[in-house]
Amino acid sequence: MAKKKFYVVWNGHKTGVFSSWNICKKHIQNFQGAQYKSFISKDEAEKAFKGNYVDYIGKDTKKIKLSVSELNRIGKPILNSISVDGACNNRGISEYQGVYTDTKTELFKLGPFKGGSNNLMEFLALVHGLAYLKKNNLSLPIYSDSKTAISWVWKKKLKTTIKRTSENQKIFELVDRAILWLHKNPEMTKSSIILKWETKSWGEIPADFGRK
């Protein structure tokens, strides 16, 4: 039996989360520039709808069931650490934050900003977290659940479809500062410091905004 899917329509005759392909198709058919994608859970679909379509282009939205051996290999998260996360709704209103992983105590939070994206917020959150570690002389790992943000930090550059405008100028000023900081502090981009949060095994990252 085929698994039930949920469909998000960000741009169509009608937008929202729909429980069947036929309904989704009705709302995107003959609609120029339709934006839609399927998810295997309603929670994931509703979370995606609150975000931006561009953050899900080419993204695998199929959850993988991990084996016992895979779970053992991944292990448990390091609680004495920092976790960061970003969030953006479908109007581009975005923010990011960092927390102490074990207690979820807020360490920093910025926003809301206009004209952002999840990826931009995840990137800024990660760099802010790294700067927080250095400023406070802390030897802790930092977790992000965004492969894209981690990749951008390691490369010290980013690739986004979001265009710089007068509305999101503040975001890109922070991005420019973040990239400059990374080049001045290459020792902070070590793989031993930046760790990937394993959502499939551990659940949502402690810094998650919880908008599902």
C-alpha positions in Angstrom: 0.0 0.0 0.0 1.4 3.4 -0.9 2.2 5.7 1.9 0.0 8.7 2.4 1.5 12.0 1.3 0.7 15.6 2.0 1.2 18.4 -0.5 2.2 22.0 0.1 1.2 24.7 -2.4 3.1 27.9 -1.8 1.9 29.5 -5.0 -1.2 28.5 -6.9 -4.9 29.1 -7.3 -5.2 28.2 -3.6 -2.3 27.8 -1.2 -2.0 25.6 1.9 -1.4 21.9 2.9 -3.5 19.3 1.1 -4.0 15.7 1.8 -4.3 14.3 -1.8 -2.5 14.8 -5.1 -5.9 15.4 -6.9 -6.7 18.3 -4.7 -3.1 19.7 -5.0 -3.3 19.3 -8.8 -6.5 21.2 -9.0 -4.9 24.2 -7.3 -1.7 24.3 -9.4 -3.0 23.2 -12.8 -2.7 26.0 -15.4 -1.2 28.3 -12.8 1.9 30.0 -14.1 4.8 29.8 -11.6 3.1 27.2 -9.4 5.2 26.2 -6.4 4.5 22.9 -4.7 6.1 19.8 -3.1 5.0 16.6 -1.4 5.9 15.5 2.1 5.3 12.2 4.0 3.9 13.8 7.2 1.4 16.5 7.9 3.8 18.1 10.5 6.6 18.4 8.0 4.2 19.8 5.4 2.8 22.4 7.8 6.4 23.4 8.8 7.4 23.7 5.1 4.3 25.9 4.3 5.4 28.4 6.9 8.8 28.6 5.2 9.9 29.5 1.7 9.6 27.2 -1.4 13.1 28.0 -2.4 14.4 26.3 0.7 12.9 23.0 -0.4 13.9 23.0 -4.1 15.8 19.7 -4.7 15.5 18.8 -1.0 14.7 15.1 -0.2 11.5 15.2 1.9 11.3 11.5 2.4 12.2 10.4 5.9 14.6 7.5 6.2 13.9 4.8 8.9 17.2 4.3 10.6 18.4 0.8 11.6 19.5 0.0 15.1 23.1 -0.2 13.9 22.8 3.3 12.3 21.3 4.7 15.5 24.2 3.1 17.5 26.7 4.6 15.0 25.2 8.1 15.3 25.1 7.9 19.1 23.7 10.6 21.3 24.2 14.4 21.1 26.7 16.2 23.2 24.5 18.1 25.7 27.3 20.4 26.8 27.1 22.4 23.5 25.3 25.1 21.7 22.4 24.6 19.3 21.3 27.1 16.7 18.3 27.4 14.4 16.7 29.9 12.0 13.1 30.3 10.9 11.2 32.1 8.1 7.6 32.3 7.3 6.0 32.5 3.8 6.1 36.3 3.9 9.9 36.3 4.4 9.7 37.4 8.0 12.7 35.7 9.6 14.8 35.3 12.8 17.4 33.1 14.4 18.6 32.0 17.8 21.1 30.0 19.8 20.5 28.0 23.0 22.5 25.9 25.4 21.7 22.4 24.2 21.1 20.7 27.6 18.8 23.2 29.1 17.5 25.2 26.0 18.6 28.4 27.8 18.5 31.2 25.2 22.0 32.6 24.5 21.2 35.0 21.7 18.3 35.8 19.4 18.0 38.2 16.5 15.1 39.3 14.4 12.5 39.6 13.0 14.0 40.6 9.7 12.2 41.2 6.4 12.9 39.5 3.1 14.9 36.5 4.4 14.9 32.7 4.1 15.5 29.7 6.3 18.9 29.1 4.8 20.1 32.7 5.4 18.9 32.6 9.0 20.5 29.2 9.6 23.8 30.5 8.2 23.7 33.7 10.4 22.8 31.6 13.4 25.7 29.3 13.0 28.2 32.1 12.5 26.8 34.0 15.4 27.2 30.9 17.5 30.8 30.5 16.5 31.5 34.2 17.3 29.7 33.6 20.7 32.1 30.8 21.4 35.2 32.8 20.6 34.0 35.9 22.4 33.4 34.0 25.6 36.4 31.7 25.2 34.3 28.6 25.2 35.5 25.2 24.0 32.1 23.7 23.1 30.8 22.2 19.9 27.9 23.9 18.1 25.1 22.0 16.4 23.1 23.0 13.3 20.5 20.9 11.5 21.2 22.6 8.2 23.6 21.0 5.8 23.4 24.1 3.6 24.4 26.4 6.4 27.2 24.2 7.5 28.5 24.0 3.9 28.3 27.8 3.5 30.3 28.3 6.7 33.0 25.8 5.7 33.2 27.4 2.2 33.1 30.9 3.7 30.6 31.9 1.0 27.0 31.3 0.2 24.7 30.8 -2.7 21.2 32.0 -2.4 18.3 32.8 -4.7 17.2 35.7 -2.4 18.1 39.0 -4.0 19.5 41.9 -2.0 16.9 44.7 -1.7 16.2 47.7 0.4 13.9 45.6 2.4 16.4 42.9 3.4 19.5 45.2 3.5 20.0 44.5 7.2 20.1 40.7 6.6 22.8 41.1 3.9 24.8 43.5 6.0 24.9 40.8 8.6 25.8 38.2 5.9 28.7 40.4 4.7 30.0 40.8 8.3 29.6 37.0 8.9 31.7 36.1 5.8 34.4 38.6 6.7 34.5 37.2 10.3 34.8 33.6 8.9 37.8 34.6 6.8 39.4 36.3 9.8 38.7 33.3 12.1 39.3 30.2 10.0 40.2 28.2 13.1 36.5 28.4 14.2 35.3 26.4 11.1 36.9 23.1 12.2 34.7 20.0 11.8 35.4 19.2 15.5 33.5 22.4 16.4 30.7 22.5 13.9 28.5 19.4 14.2 25.4 18.2 12.3 22.3 17.7 14.5 20.8 14.3 13.5 17.1 15.2 13.5 15.9 11.7 12.4 17.6 10.1 15.4 17.4 12.8 18.1 14.2 14.8 17.2 14.1 18.5 16.6 17.2 20.6 17.5 16.8 22.3 20.9 17.0 25.7 19.3 14.0 24.9 17.0 11.3 27.6 16.9 8.6 24.9 17.2 6.4 26.3 14.4 4.8 23.1 13.2 
